[in-house]
Amino acid sequence: MAEESAAIAARLLSAPAFHSAPHAIIYVHCAKLREVDTTTVLAEAMLEQKKLYVPRVQDKDANMHFLHLDSLEALQEVPPFGIREPRPTYSDGSERQDVLVSDEPLELVVMPGLAFDRQGRRLGRGGGYYDKFIAAARARAEARGEAPPLLVALAFRAQMVGEVPVEPHDARVDAIVTADEVIACSPGAADALHNYDGLTYVGHMMAGAVAGIGEHVAMFPVDTVKTRMQALAHPGQQLHTSVGTALRNILRREGVAGLYRGVAAMALGAGPSHALYFASYEAAKQLYGGNAEGHQPLATAAAGATATIVNDGCMTPWDVIKQRMQVRHSPYRSVLHCASETWRKEGLSAFYKSYWTTLVMNVPYTALHFAVYESAKKWLVGSSPAAAEAEAAGAGGSGGEPQQRLSSGAGPLLTAAAAQAGSAGGLAAAVVVEDEEEEEGLQVQLVAGGVAGGLAAAATTPLDVVKTRLQLEGLGSATRYNTSSVLPVLRRIMAEEGAGALWRGWQPRVLFHAPSAAICWGIYETSKKLLAP
């Protein structure tokens, strides 16, 4: 239970809504009632100097007040369960401030419960304390023209049920944080609480754009070699029978500039397309459960496939322009010239002729790529010497209890004794801020990205050959297939050129995708850390 509590707290602490709320209500957990431990949550709120309020039952008529907590030492145990509540007065004897009579807004309420369902229905302990308070807090916010507070419940896995029976007056929560996921139960809750490593959608879009441009510009010469090797229909026509030969021929006939023809189109397309790509992936990964503990290959594969559909809709036209400018003796002077001439002669369909083929290729490529990458990262981190040392030292916490490490993906790590249900002094001492190096470092990301990119690229080379042929159809001596379907083109290539033609260019393709994936993931993960709050 302590481990599950730590995971729940870590997920809440990395949520944007937690850090952006200057005024918050956070319950003080009771070990005897088997509530999710809020030790580290309360301590972090104090470290961030939030205006913090905690519950105190004033009477037996279901009236619970939330009083300002200025110090953890102000908590005292109340029988019979040992629930810790704030003293009614400050140390100077003045009455402790009630959140409902405060002149300040309330942005966040973190609350417990007995059971929850995915629609936000909550089963309390029968007193109606939170329901009455929430009704009053919402009425107060409406009267003051303020947004109502975000209601967040913390739940163990065993507390999640199919459906909770409720009465009309029972308040639903906006989100439920478990050890495995954040369940958004109301509009807007997903953006407020889904951290995606501490970033919002915009943050992931920015990191993705930087990564996409950096990756494609760095690897563009290899992509040019691959395109030249795949472009011509018959081996006898080819000038480029190997990667080395292709590179030498291009440099001898066209110079270094020949390796970068079409790079402007790629840079213009890679920025926005990769922004959508990574933001979509992070959102889909969270939705499908890819952020849960352990290896989640199916969830990450599905998230990668979803992101590809979004990315390719943006990137395919730019890819067509790029490849038409990469071929030898390309008639186009610039990106604009290529786009306008293609539009004039072939219409809009020329830019999307290979879209479905691109999806057929990229969906399995990205699914395999992302599944391998995420699992490889976890395997590399778990098998590192640092991980072994951390596991061996796991029993070195306070009082012999294992220490739980909580991190939002960047910055200081919070370490806390797993189950501190004792005095306020013990609560305050439980949290230590340490400037430690991230377990998942750049080296892990580069290796995992390279392995994933190379493996996925090799496996999908035949589909890439078909995509390239369709994108170059009608250009110079390139074969016309008069179809945009994959299977007819595959059959024709095999019939006319043999099965070996489907694997033409696999070496430069792997040489491109292995380092480019390593570069892309390295830049992306580094950018996320730099952009994280």
N, C-alpha and C positions, 0 to 999 in steps of 0.2 A: 504493500500500500504506500509505503514511503517513496518507493521508486516511481510509482504512478503519480503521486502528488507532485513530485519534482518535475516530471515531464509536463504536467498540466500547468504548473507555475511557469515553466520555461516558455511554453507556448503563449501564455498570457503576457509575460514580460516582453516578448518580442513583437507584440501587436502595436501598430501605430496608435490606436485609440488609447492605449494605456499611457503612453508617453506624452500624448497631446492633451491629456486631461489635467488641468491645474487643480481641479476640485474633484474629489472622488470619495465614494463610500466603499469600504472594503471590510467584509466580515472578519472577525477573529475566530479562527477555527477552534473546535472543541474535539479533542482526541476521543473522549468517551462517546461522542455522538458520531464518530467515524466520518467526519467532514474532511474535504480536501484541505490539506495543510496550506495556510496562507502566510507562513512565516516569512519566506523570501519576498512575497508580494508586498507585505506591509513594510518590510525593511527597505525595499527598493523605492516605495512611495515616499518614505521618510528621507531617503538619500536624495531624491529628486525634489524635495521640499514642496511636495503637494500639500494643499489644504485638505487634510485627511479627516474623515468622519467614520466612526465605528458604532455599532448598535449597542443600545442599553435599554432593557425592558424596565419601564417606569412603573407599571402597574400590571394587574392581572386581567385587564380588560382589552387585551390584544393591542395595547398601545406601546409601540417600540419607537424610541427616539434615537436619532443618530447624532452623536455629540462629537465635537472637535477633539481630535487627539493630537496634542502637541508633543507628547513624549511617550515612548513605549513603557516607561516606568509608571505611567498613570493608569495602567491596566491592573485590575484586581480580580481575583477569582471569586465567583459567586456560586454558592451551593444550590442544588445538590450535585450538579454535573461538573462543576469547576469551570463553567464558562467565564472567560475573561471579558470584563466590561470596563469602560472608563469610569473613573470616579466622577461624581456629579459636579465637582468644583475643581478649579485650577489650584495650583499650589498657593496662590495668594488669597484663596478663599472665595473668589468671584465665581459666579455660575458659569459652567462650561457651555459654549455656544452650540445651539441646535441648528442643524443644516436648514430646516424649514423656516427659521426666522432670520437666517443670514441674508445679507444684501447681495451675495455673490451667487453666480449660477452653479449648477451641478451638472457635470458632464458624464460621469461614469458611476455605475453601481455594480459592485461585484458581490454576488450572493450565493448562498448554498441552497440545498434542497434534498429531498429524499429520492425523487425520481423525476426523469425528464423524458420527453420525446423530441423527435427532430423538427416538429412544428413549433417548438418553444413552450409547450405546455409544461407546467411545473407542479409537482406535488410537494407541499411544505409539511410542517409538523402539526398542522391542524389549528394553529392559533390565529392564522390570518394576519400575522404581524407585517410581513413584507407586502401583502396585497393592499392593506390599508395605507401603508406608507407610500407605495408606488402611485396609488390613486391621488394622494395628496401632493406628491412631488410633480406629477404630470399636470395637475390643476394649477399649481404654483407657476410652473414653467409657461403654461399657456397664458396665464394672467399677466406675466411679465414680458411676454413676447419672445421667449427663449425656446430653444430646442429642448425637447424632453431628454432626460439622461439616458444613456445607452445602458441597457440592462444585460449584464453578462453573468451567466451561471457557470460554476465549476463542477464538473461531474466525473466520477469514476466510471469505468466501462460498465460495471454492474448496475449502475444507476440509470443507464439508458434503456428504455423500454419501447415497445411498439406504439402504444398510445396511453396517455395519462388522462383519466377522467377528470373533468374540471367543471366548475360552476361559472355562471356568467361573470361574477365579480372577480374571478381569479385572473391575475395578470400574467401575460405571457412574456418570456424573456426575448431579447433581441438576438442573442447568440449563446451557444453553449460551448465551453472549452473543455475538451477531453485530452487524454494523453496522446491520442492519435490524430485529432483534427479539430478545426474550429467549425462548428455548425452554424451557419448564418440562418436565422429564423425570421428576419424582417428585412425589407429593402434597405440597402445601404450598410448593413452590418458586415457584409463581406469585405468591402473596401476599408472599413474602419478597423477590422480585426485580423484579416488575413495578412500576415506579415511578409510572406515570400522572402524569407531571409532578411527581414527588416525593411523591405522596400515596398512602395506602392507600385501600381501599374506604370505610372510615369517613370519612376526610377528604373524599372526593368526595361522599359522602352529605351531610355537613354543609354543604359549599359549595353543593351542589345545592338543599338545603332553603332556605337563605337566598336564593338566586337566584330560586327559584320563588315564594316568598312576596312578595319585593320586586317582581318583575315583575308578578304578577297584581293585587296591590293598587294599584300605580301606574297600571295600564292598565284597571282595572275599569270606569270610566265609559264608555270607548269600547266595551268588550265589551257593556255594557248597551244602548247605541245599536244595535249590530249585531244583538243578539238581538231587539230590538223590531222592527227592519226585516225580519227574516227570519221572524218568528213567525206572522203572519197569512197566510192562504192566498190571498186575492184582493186585488189592488191597490186596488180600490174600498173595501175595509175599512180600508186603512192610514191611520194618522195621520202616518206618517213616510215621506215620499217622498224625502228626502235627509238627509244627515248633519246639516246645519245645522237643518233643520226638526225632525228627531227630537230633537236636543239641546234646542232651544227649547221644544218641546212638553212634554218630560219635566220640565224646570226650571219651566215655568209651572204645570203641573198637580200635580207631586209634590215640587218643590223639589230641592235638592242630594241629599237623602236618597234620592230615587228613583233616582239614578245608582249608588247603592251597595247597593241591595237584593240580598241574597245574597252579599255580600262575605265574610261569616263562613264560609260553606260553602266558598268558593274558597280562603280562607286555610287552613282546616283540611285541605283536600285537597291543596293545592299543596305544602305542606311535605314530607310523607312521599312523595308521588308523584314529586316532582322529586328527592328524595334517591335513590330507586330509579332514576329516569330517567338521571341523570348518572353514577351509579356503574355502571349496566349499560352505558351508552354507552362509558365509558372502558375497561371490561373487554373489551367486544366489539370496540372499535376496535383494541386491542392484539392480540386473538385473530385478527382478520381481516387484520392487516397494515396498518392505517390509520396507524400511527406511523412507517412507513418513509419514507425520503427521497422528496422530490418529491410530486406530486399523486396522491392515492389516492382518487378519487371513488367507485369501486365499493365499496371497503372501508369508507369512512366512511358511505356511503349504507346499506350493509347493517347497520352498527353502529347507525345511527340508527333503522332499522326494528326491530331487535331491542329497543332501549331503549323504543320506543313500545309494544310488546306488554306489557312489564312495567309501564310507566307507566299505560297506559289501564285495566289491570285494577284499579288503585288509584284512579284519578281519575274514572272514568266516573260512579259513583254521586254523587259530590260535584258533578259537572258538571250532572247532572240536577236536583239540588236547587237549585243556583245559578240555572239557567235558569228553573225554575218560579217562583222568587222574583223574577226580573228582569222578567217580563212585566207589563204594565199591569193593574191590578185584581187582582193576585195575592191569593188568599184566605189565604195563609200568613203567620203572625205572626212566625215565627222559623225557624231552621234545624231545630231539633228538631221543631217543629210540622209543617213540610213533610215531613220524613223519616217521621214517625209516620203522618201522614195518607196519604201515598203508599203506605207499606207496608200500611196497613189496607185501603185501597180497591183497590189494584192488585197487591200482593204484591211479592216480591223481584224478579220479572222486570222490573218497571217501571224499576228502577235500572240494569238491564243490557240493556234493550230495544235500545238504540242502540250496544251495545258493538262488534258486528261492523261496523256502519256506521262507527263511530268509528275502528276499525282500518283499514277500507278508505280512509277519508279521511286519517288521521294517518300511516299507513305511507308513502304517496307524499309527503305533506307533509314529514315528518321526514327521509326519505331525501334529498329535494331540498335541504331546509334545511341539513342537516349537511354534505352534499357541497359545496354552494356556500360555506358558512361556512369550512370547513377550507381549501378551495382559495383563497378570497378572502383569507384571512389570509396564506397563503404568497405569493400574488401581490403583495399590498400591502407585505409586508415586503421581498420581493425587488426591488420597483420603487422603494423609498424612497431618498432621497438618501443616508441613512446607509449603506444596503447598498452603493450604488455607491462611496462613499468607502472602505468596508471592503474591497471587492474590489480597488480601486485600490491600497490599502495592504497587500494580502495578501502581497507579497514583502518586507515590511519586517522579517521575523523574524530571529532569530539566524543569522548565517552565510548570509543570503540565503534561508533556508528559509521557506516560508509558515508562519504561525502558525495553529494549530488552536484554535478556541474551544469549550470544553466547558462546558455549563451544565445544571443540573437543572431549570431553569425559573424560578428565583428566586435572589436573593442574589448573592454574588461570582461572577465568571467566572474560570475557570482558563484561562490562555493558556500554551501550551507549544510549544517547537520541535518540529516534527513528528517528526523522527527523530534522537534523541540516543542514539547507541550508544557514546558515548565514555566518559570517566572519570566516577567518582562525583561529582566536583566539577561537571562539566557537567550531570549528572543533577539535582543539587540546584539548579543555577542555572536549569534549564529552566522551572520553574514560577513564575509571577507571579500574585498575587491582585489583581484590580482591581475596584473598585466602579464598575461601568458600568451605565448605564441599559439595561433590557431592550429588545432589538430589537422584540419583539412587544409594543407598548404598548397602553394602554387605548384610544387613538384607533383603532388598527387593529381591535381587537375590536369596538368600537361600530359602525364602518362595515361591517365584514364581517357582523356580526350583523344589522344593519338591512337590508342588501341581501338577505341570505339569507332572512330572515323575510318581507319584503315580496314577493319573487318567489315563494316557495313558497305563501304565503297566496293570492295572486291566482290561481295555477294550480289550486288545489284548492277554490275557492269553491263550485262546484256540489255537491261532496260535503258541504261544510259545511252547505249549505242543507238537504240531505236529513237529515243528522244532527240538525239543530235541529228539523225537523218531527217526526221520530220521538220525540225527547225530550219534545216538548210535546204529543204525541198524547193526546187525551182531556181536555185541560185547557181549560175554557171552550168557546169557539167554534172551537178548533183542529180541523183536519180529521183524521178517523180513516182510517188507511191499512190497518189490519188485516194488517200484515206488518212484518217487521224487515229485509227484503231491500232492497238499494239500488236495483236496476234497476226493480222495479215502481213504487217511489216516484218515481224519475226520470221514467219514462214518463208517470205520471199528472200530475205537475207540468207537463210539457211539453204534454200534451194539454189540460189545463184552463186553464193560465195562460200557456203559451208558453215558448220557450227563455229569454227574458229573465228569467223568474222564478228560473232557476237561478243567475243572476249578481247577484241582489238582495243587497245588503249587502256587495258586494266592496270598495267604498271604505272603509267603516269596518273591514272585516276587514284590509285592507292597512294602514290607519292604526293598527290595533291591533297587528298582528304585526310590522311593521317596527320601531317603537320598542320594543315589548315584547321582541323578540329582542335588540335592541341592549342594553337594560337587563339582560336575563337573562344574556347572555354577559359583559357588563361586570362584573356582580356576581359571577358564577361564577368568572371568571378571576382577579378581584381576591381573592376569598375563597380560592382555591387558593394564591395567593402568600402570603397572610397565615397560612394553616394549614400551609404547607410547613415541614418541619423545618429 
